[in-house]
Amino acid sequence: MNERQMVKTHLEALAVRVRGKGGTGPWTTSRARRLVIITGPGHGASPDPGRRYSMDERAEAAADVLAALGIDEPVDWVGNAWGGHVGIVFAARWLERCRTLVTLGTPIQCYTLSERLGIWVLLPVARLFGPLGFIGMGIRNVLLSPMTRAQDPRRAGSWPTVCAPSTSTNNSRRDKQV
């Protein structure tokens, strides 16, 4: 089964894709599972509600989708970025509805004011000039641990050139390897 549909929620109709028709039990194999992919309001095929909405409302909309699909057993929630935040609120609010929660790229703490200001200042510079030395080194220091930098200083030192814009007309990964 690979079905796309619009599901009405209290927030707005949301685009939903359902793959598979199996159960959601902990020992169900991936081929026998049902995967429900919810596109958030204002993204992809889901219309924008035309107003600000809270994370609680987003989690309620996800619960509305599960109810509309007749899913009343606990789910295994996997959320990337924004979907991870919705999953955290969903799991906290309906503990009995969420068996497991996996989040990817979902920072829990908000940026501080100084971090937001730093991003606000550096983003246009990075867009205009690409990763200058100090920007590339900042990225390197965040993404590569001190141990990685110590064990492979040649690659760690070439980090700014790795993330520099490619001048090649052939944009294959081979051209960008260190």
Protein Blocks (a to p, Z undefined) as FASTA:
>chain_A
ZZddddddfkbccddddedjbdfbfklcfklpccdddddehiajbccehiacdfklmmmm
mmmmmmmnopabdcddddehjlmmmmmmmmmmmmmlmmbacdehiafbdcdfklmmmmmm
mmmmmmmnopafklmmmmmmmmpcfklmmmmmmlmmmmmmmmpccfbfblcfklmpZZ
